[in-house]
Amino acid sequence: MSEALTLDDLAVPLRVLRLLTADFGHLAAPAVRVTTVWPDRLELEFHDDLAGFEAWRDALGIAPDAVTHATQSAGRTCVLRASSEYAGAQLELVGYGRIPAAVAAGAAA
């Protein structure tokens, strides 16, 4: 993180957020993150809403095989990630979903 950054330095992801709002305002609302750590990145996170993640992935034209899958929280949460460049910003989609206890227990066996 750099203390030298200004709000103007975050203009690219903020502009992309504005474009996405205009173009895809009918889609599920994500948690949005813009940070000085990655000033050209816009993150859209979907908590307990993998359908929302999928709708955005499809709307943005990100191929299904470009999505990575991982688990966290001792196998109780699946994490989907996809990224794409959009209007000059690196766009990161992240989806979190619960894995049913029976499935998580079976995977641990």
PyMOL commands that set and color helices and strands:
alter all, ss='L'
color gray80, all
select helices_A, chain A and resi 7-24+50-59+64-66+101-108
alter helices_A, ss='H'
color red, helices_A
select strands_A, chain A and resi 31-33+41-47+68-72+77-86+89-98
alter strands_A, ss='S'
color yellow, strands_A
deselect
rebuild
show_as cartoon
